[in-house]
Amino acid sequence: MSSCLFCEFDSLAEKAVFTETDKFRVILDPFPASFGHFLIVPRQHVEKIDDVTTEEFSRVQDLIIKCKSIGKEQIEENYQEILEFKPPEKSEKLISDALNSKKNPDGFNVGINEGEAAGQTIDHLHIHVIPRYEGDVENPKGGVRNVIPDKADYT
């Protein structure tokens, strides 16, 4: 196995860890789609959801709920710590933009990109919990269906 970003945590990555259990880490995405974008990452290297037991995956629901309820001040503090470590320029801009955005979510997208065809760029299972805000996109109708733009409007 080649190196894995989620297995080989450096000091910057450690600052992104928000909370952890014996099976999962919850980290702030260093390239956030919005303020409070979390990743739920198995501590053990697994690539697909099929590699996690049903019992282990049942714990993810509790972590999703926790991500949705974490206070904006805590998130802001962690983002500031990440910025102090001089993340890559693109990450720094995305985090700065997120910090300057509206901070009370109006909804959430929760999803997994599994496989290259689905957009997975790190071959380690991770679940995105992405807060959504009124007006963050022109038309949010279809939600996760927008990964295939022509299929988003199914009405």
N, C-alpha and C positions, 0 to 999 in steps of 0.2 A: 504494500500500500504506500502511495506517495504521501507527502505531508498533507495534513488537513487543518484548515484554518480553525475549525471548531474543536479540534483535539489538542492543538499546540497553542495554548493561550500565552500571549506575551503580556507585558505590564499594561499596555493600552487595552488589550482585550479584557483583562481583569477589571478595569475601570467600567467596562460596559456591563459586567454581570450585575444584575439587579437583585436577584434572589436565586437560590438553588435548593434542590432536594437531593436525595440520594441517587435519583435517576435522571434528573433534568436540570439544566441551567436556563434561567430566563435572562436574556440580555437585551439591552437597547440596541436596535439596529444602528450600526455606525454610518449607514447610508439611508437614513429614514425617509420613507415616503411621506410621513406626516409626524407631527409632534406625538411622542409616545409610542412609536412603532417598535414593538417587541418581537423577539424571536424566542421560541421555546425550543431548546436544543438538547437532545439526549446526550448524557455525559459519555456514554459508550458510543464508539463509532458505528453507526448504522446508516445505510444509504436510503432505505425505503421504509415506508410505513409498515410493510409486511415483516420487517425485521424487528419490530417492537411487539411485545406480547400484549394481548388485550388488557390484561391487568395493568401493565405499565402505561399503556395509552389512556386508560381510564383516568389516570392522574392528570393528564393534559387538560381535561375539562376544568379541574380546579385551578390549574395555572392560568388558563384563559380567563376565567372569572377574576382571578387575582389581578391579571394584567389590566383588565377593564376597570378595576376599582382603585388602582394605585393613584395616589394624589399627584397633581401636576407639579407641586413643589419638589417632591422626591425625584421625579423624572428630570426636572430642570437641573437639580443638583448633580445628578449622574451625567447629564449631557455636558455640564460645565467641566466636570472632571475629565471627561473624554477630550474636550477641547484643550485643556491644559497640557495634554500629552502630545499635542501637535499631530492630529490625524492627517491623512492625505487631504490635499486641497479640496477635492470634490466632496469628501466626507465633511470637512469643516464647513463648506458652504451649505450643504444640506442640513447639517445640525443647526447652524446659525439661522437659516430660513425657518426651520421647525421651531426654534426657540422664540422667534418673532411672530409666530402664527397664533391663531386662536387656539386656546388650550382646553376647552371643554368639549369633548367629542359629542357629536350628534348621532353617531352610529359606528359600526366596526365591520371590517372585512377580516375573516379568519381563513387562512388557506395554506396549502402545501404545494410547492412546485416539485414534482417528482419526475426526474428524467430530463435529459437535455431538450427533448421536444416540448416539454412543458415549461422550459425556462430555468431549470435548476442549474445554478452556476457553481455551487459548492456541493460536492458529492457526500453530504452528511445531512441526514434528515433534519429539517427545521420547519417549524410552524410559525407563520407570520400572523401577528395580531396587530392590525393596522387601524388606528382610530381614523374616523372620517368626520368631516366637518361640512356643514351647509355651505355650498358654494365652492368647495375645493376643486370640483370639476364642473363643466357646464351642464352635463346631464349624467347623473350617476345611475340612471335606470339600467337594470341588468347586472349591476354590481360586478361580481367575479366573472360573469359571462363576457365582460369587456376584454378579457385576454384574447378573445377572437372577436375583434370589433364588429364584423358583419353579423355576428350572432347575438349581440348584446340586446337588441330590441326584438323580443320574441312575441310581442303582442300584435 
